[in-house]
Amino acid sequence: MILYEAWWVRYFRSERKLSDFYSSFFGIPLAGATLPVMAFFMLGMYGKVICMLIAVFLLGIGHIGIHVQHKKDLDKDQIRALR
């Protein structure tokens, strides 16, 4: 969660463009979506809570998946703007 908070600090210090929102952080792609999922996964592992791990798996598919799609759309729009 500390990395996630640091990612938000970096975002709010940036120009706050949409591309900043989908940036990587310390080599973690789509950090805004990936870091909280990783944090809850680690919490589930630490607490040995199977229900939480299943929920985190489903959250990860949806949360990271939608961010991947948004990033692809953003990249396509940026390529079109350059033409």
C-alpha positions in Angstrom: 0.0 0.0 0.0 2.9 2.3 0.5 3.9 2.0 -3.1 0.3 2.7 -4.1 0.2 5.8 -2.0 3.5 6.9 -3.5 2.1 6.3 -7.0 -0.8 8.7 -6.1 1.6 11.3 -4.8 3.5 11.1 -8.1 0.2 11.3 -10.1 -0.9 14.4 -8.2 2.5 16.1 -8.7 2.4 15.4 -12.4 0.3 17.3 -15.0 -2.5 14.9 -14.3 -2.9 13.8 -17.9 -4.8 10.6 -18.6 -1.5 9.0 -19.7 -0.1 9.7 -16.2 -3.0 7.8 -14.7 -2.0 4.6 -16.6 1.7 4.9 -16.0 4.0 2.3 -14.5 5.8 2.8 -11.2 9.0 1.1 -10.2 8.6 -1.2 -13.2 5.1 -2.3 -12.2 2.8 -1.8 -15.2 -0.5 0.0 -14.7 0.5 0.6 -11.1 -2.8 2.3 -10.2 -4.7 -0.9 -10.9 -2.0 -3.5 -10.1 -0.7 -2.2 -6.7 -3.9 -2.4 -4.7 -4.7 -5.8 -6.1 -1.2 -7.0 -5.1 -1.7 -5.5 -1.6 -4.9 -7.3 -1.0 -3.4 -10.5 -2.4 -0.6 -10.2 0.1 -3.0 -9.5 2.9 -5.0 -12.6 2.0 -1.8 -14.7 1.9 -0.6 -13.3 5.2 -4.0 -14.0 6.9 -4.5 -17.3 5.0 -8.0 -16.3 4.1 -9.0 -18.4 1.1 -12.2 -16.4 0.5 -10.2 -13.2 0.3 -7.8 -14.7 -2.2 -10.6 -15.8 -4.4 -12.2 -12.4 -4.3 -8.8 -10.7 -5.0 -8.4 -13.0 -8.0 -11.8 -11.9 -9.4 -11.0 -8.2 -8.5 -7.7 -8.5 -10.3 -9.3 -9.8 -13.5 -11.8 -7.0 -13.6 -9.8 -4.1 -12.2 -6.5 -4.8 -14.1 -8.4 -6.0 -17.2 -10.4 -2.8 -17.6 -7.3 -0.7 -17.1 -5.5 -2.6 -19.8 -8.4 -1.9 -22.2 -8.4 1.8 -21.3 -4.7 2.0 -21.8 -5.0 0.3 -25.2 -7.7 2.8 -26.2 -5.6 5.7 -25.0 -2.6 4.5 -27.0 -4.8 4.2 -30.1 -6.1 7.7 -29.6 -2.6 9.1 -29.2 -1.4 7.3 -32.4 -4.4 8.8 -34.3 -3.6 12.3 -32.9 -0.1 12.0 -34.3 -1.3 11.3 -37.9 
